[in-house]
């Protein structure tokens, strides 16, 4: 039995209003994820969870997608995806594995979805998978503002590691927003999945969207053989 695709796509966003239906490359951001999910041929069922008529209208362009309108009590912008899953999971069999796909990762491909699912299936002891990428700047060098006697000064967040070189520090990772597979919420630790570097992009601000459009424009101007080479590059850890 294949996984169920769950695409949470709220209508409101403070940093990028209407981001899930913002246009990228001539189509709504949501369509990039739905098209790749359909192309992957992985999913028994696909659900878009939203509180927005605009998002629902965009999702309706894909006949295979079922739209779940959120009740008022789950329309607050602070509602966590886990709570949504608990509230809406009755829409599919309890034994199903859920593959969470955020619309803010438009460069995620069908091929990479299949690779993540294959990795998950090959490690049955794990009940959860999360795609990750390395921080560009070591978090161990973080600073913060400290209020001391009414004056602000800079403080070191991790004093015991602040003066270490990059090569001395353990490499820390973050979720890139692209892939999350859940068989059980209370399962053991996450299985890490490292997507190709050129797919890692999480759009949350106007600058993110502009950068994504620039990447698309660059890709269009690139010779086809170079595009193929770029698509196979991966980020190693």
N, C-alpha and C positions, 0 to 999 in steps of 0.2 A: 504494500500500500504506500503510495506516495504522500508527500507532505501536503498540508493545507497552507496556502499563501494568505497571510494577514497583512494588509497594507493600511496602517493608521494614517489618516490624512485629514487633519483638522482644517477648518477654514480660516481661523485667525492666527496671525503670527505677528508679534510685536516688532521684530527686527526686519522682517521682509513680509509686508502685508500680502496675504493671498499667495504665499510662496508655493504651495502644492499645485497651483494651477498657473503660476507665473510661466511665461513663455520662454522656452529655450530652444533654439534651432527651429523655430516656427511651430512648435507644438507645446502643450502644457507639460510641466515638469512631471506630473503624475503619469503621463502617457509613456515616458521613457521606461519607467519601472514596469508598467503593465505590459508593454510590448515585449520586453525582455523576459518577463515571467511566462507569457504565452509561448514565446519562441523556445523556452527551455523544455517545454513538454513534461515538466516535473510534477505539476500540481493536480491533485484530484479535484480540488475546488479552490477558488480565489475569492477573497472577500476584501472590500474596501470599507473601512470604518470611518465615518465622517459626521460632522455636525453642519455641513455646508451644502446648500443646494447646488452651488457652482461646482464643487468637487464631485458631487453625485452625478451631475450632468456630464462632466468630463469622463468619469468612470464608465458611464453608460455607453460610451463609444466602443466598449469591449463587451460583446454579448456574453462572454464566458464569466464575467465578473458579477458577483452578487454584492449589492450595496447594503450596508448596515448603517442606518441612521441612528446616531447616538441619542439616548434619552437626555433630557435637560440636565439631570444631575451628573452626567458624565461629559458635559460640554465645557466645563471650566478648563482654562488653558494649563492648569497645574495637574490635571488628571494624568496619572502615570500609565504607560502602556500595559503594565502588569494588571492594573485594575481593570482596564478595558478588556483584557483577555479573560479575566475572571467573569466579568459581566456578560460578555458576548460569546463565551465558549460554547454555549448551548446550541449555537448555529451549526456546529459540526460534531462528529463523534468524539467522545472524551478520549478515546485511545489514539486519536490522530496526533501527528507531530506537526507543530506550527512553525512555519518559516516566515519570520517577520521581515518585511521589505519596506524600508522608509523611502518615500518618493524623493527625498532630498539627495539621493545617490544616483544621479542619472547615467553615469558611465558604467555602472554595474552591468555585466553581460550575462546572457543565457549560459554561455560556456562556463563562466565562473560560478554561477548558481549550481550547475551540475557538478562542478568540482567540489564545492562546499558540501553538497549533499552526499557525494561519494565518500568524502573524508568522514563525515558524520556517521554514515552507515558502517564504515570500516572500524569504528571505535565504539562498540556497543556499550561499554562501561560508562560512557559519557551520556548525560541526558540533555546537555546544552552545548551549543557551539556559538562562538562569537568571533567576527572578523576584527582583526586588529592591525595597527600600523605603528611604527615608531614615532615618538615625538621628534619634531625637527630641532627643538632646543631642549636640553636636559631639564626636566622639572626640578632637579636637585639644586639648580642655580636660581631658583625663584626668590624674589624679594617681595616684601609687603610693607605697607605704611603702618608705623607704630606711633600712637599718641603718647608722648612722654612729657608730663608736666605741662600740658597745654600746647606743646609743639609737636609737629610731625617730623618723623625721621624714618629712614629706611631700615628695615630689619631683615635679617636672613631667615628664610623659612626652614631650611635644613642645615643648620650650622655644621653638623658632623660631616657633611658631604660637599659643602659649598666650595671649598678650595681644592677639590679633587679635579683632575683633568677629565675630559670626556672619555678617554680610554680607560680610566680607573673606575668609572661609574657603571653600575648595571644599567642595561638598556631598558627603559620603561616604555610601556605600550599604552595605546588608547584605542577605544572602539572607533572605527572609521565610519560607522553608520550604515554599512552596506549589507551585512548578513547577520542574522540571528536565528538560530534554530533551537526550538524548545520542545523537548518531549515531556519533561517534568519541571515545574518551577523550583521544586525543592531537591533537585538532583545534585550529584556531586559537582566538582569544580568544572569550569568552562573548558571546552576543547578549543584551542586557538586555531584560527584560519587566517592565512596571510594572502589577501587578494593581490592581483597585479597592481603595481604602483600607479599605472595610468588610469586605473578605475577608482582610485581613492580620492573622493571629493564629496564633502557634505555641505550642501548649500543651505545657508541660514541667514545671509545678509545680501544686500544689493551688490556688494563687492564680490561675494562668492558667485553670484549669478553672472556678473559681468566677466569674471575670470573663466567660468564654464563656457560662456559664449566665445571668448577669445580662444580657448582650447579647441572648440569646434571649428572655428575659422582657420586655425593653424592646421588642424587635421585635414580640412578640405583642401588646403593649398599644398599639402604634402604629397609627393609621389606615392602611388599605391604600395610599392615594395617597402618604402620607409614606414608606412602606416602599419603594415603587417609586422615589421620588425619591432616597432614600438609596442604593439599590442601584446607581444610575447614577453616583454620585460617584466620582471617581478621585483618586489621589494624583499630583501632578505634581512633576517634578524639573527 
